[in-house]
Amino acid sequence: MAKKEKEKTYSAILKVNDKEYKSQGETLLECLENLKPVFPIKTKGLLLVKKGELSGERVFTVWQVKHLIKIPIFRQIWAKKFEILLR
């Protein structure tokens, strides 16, 4: 019997430096870890997160976008905040 492929329930789009970076994952943290924008980051970022029909968005400053990409604890904090928002 073949294993069923797990459905990727979360999707994220990060708009920064006039480009879009997309990712999907089973958890929101995994989804945020898969985002790999190109440095240097020089503009504010808009993060759109979707879970099924629910969606949320947040504008990040340049400093926050850099930390979202570089620092794991920052990703965990924002993953938790978006989880609360998507309930």
ChimeraX attribute file (.defattr): number of C-alpha atoms within 10 A of each C-alpha:
attribute: neighborCount
match mode: 1-to-1
recipient: residues
	/A:1	3
	/A:2	4
	/A:3	5
	/A:4	6
	/A:5	6
	/A:6	8
	/A:7	9
	/A:8	15
	/A:9	14
	/A:10	21
	/A:11	21
	/A:12	23
	/A:13	20
	/A:14	24
	/A:15	18
	/A:16	20
	/A:17	15
	/A:18	9
	/A:19	11
	/A:20	13
	/A:21	15
	/A:22	18
	/A:23	18
	/A:24	21
	/A:25	18
	/A:26	14
	/A:27	16
	/A:28	25
	/A:29	19
	/A:30	17
	/A:31	22
	/A:32	27
	/A:33	19
	/A:34	16
	/A:35	17
	/A:36	13
	/A:37	18
	/A:38	10
	/A:39	9
	/A:40	9
	/A:41	14
	/A:42	14
	/A:43	15
	/A:44	17
	/A:45	23
	/A:46	17
	/A:47	19
	/A:48	17
	/A:49	27
	/A:50	18
	/A:51	18
	/A:52	11
	/A:53	6
	/A:54	11
	/A:55	16
	/A:56	14
	/A:57	15
	/A:58	12
	/A:59	14
	/A:60	17
	/A:61	14
	/A:62	16
	/A:63	13
	/A:64	14
	/A:65	22
	/A:66	19
	/A:67	14
	/A:68	20
	/A:69	17
	/A:70	13
	/A:71	10
	/A:72	13
	/A:73	11
	/A:74	15
	/A:75	20
	/A:76	17
	/A:77	13
	/A:78	15
	/A:79	20
	/A:80	13
	/A:81	11
	/A:82	20
	/A:83	16
	/A:84	9
	/A:85	13
	/A:86	15
	/A:87	8
